[in-house]
Amino acid sequence: MKTEHLIALWGWPVALLTAFAATALGVHLNARATQRRDDQKAREELEAQADEFASAALAVRVTGYTSDYLWNGRIPLLKAVMMVGAQFAAGKLDPRRTGASAIWEAAARASALNAYLDRSRNRAAAEVTDSLKHALRVAMPLARHPNPAVESTTDAVLDALLHHRSQAVLDQRLRAFRDAVRTAATVPVPAWRRAARRGVALPAAGLRAVRSRLRRTPTGP
């Protein structure tokens, strides 16, 4: 059989196999590119969710401290009593009123101020509740994250918010949460690159060990 006939005979199987190989390679490369885009999108989404949750957690603590400073505790209560008493005295000492009319005016002034303070106190409490609800809402995707470290640190931050842990505890748990998110959002190093790094590091480590042993070896007299 002539060479031209052999080439013609084997040409079409080779061309067919080449076409199959090229198609398979193209599908593989497209799948890898799609997976990389999806992974990058997931990492960006995780970082955005983590930023929103950290901001919401700090907002809960800020609104809570503001509410406590303005409306809860002995000092705010003492201020409210003094303000109500001042309004009562102002109404009682009004020169235009005497007797029962003066007492009625004093009670009306004190009652109006007390109602205003109650509305302000309730508004502050509602702001704390709203900020806590927002923190819980943005925490739900993170609490169900497939990464165990992200899930556990999210639960730890929520525990600090719900059980009024100290600011130091909340800061510590937020740092652990950010570290877990940073690790989860880091692009994993391919196995071949890790192996190459170990291969490069082994001779250097061996050389350092030899040098260290030579330094410890006692010299002759």
Buried (B, 14 or more C-beta within 10 A) or exposed (E): EEEEEEEEEEEEEEEEEEEEEEEEEEEEEEEEEEEEEEEEEBBEEBBEBBEBBBEBBBBBBEBBEEBEEBBBEEEBEEEBEEBBEEBBEEBBEBEEBEEEEBBEBBBEBBEEBBEEBEEEBEEBBEBBEEBBEBBBEBBEBBBEBEBEBBBBBBBBBBEBBEEEBEEEBBEBBBEBBBEBBEEBBEEEEEEEEEEEEEEEEEEEEEEEEEEEEEEEEEEEE
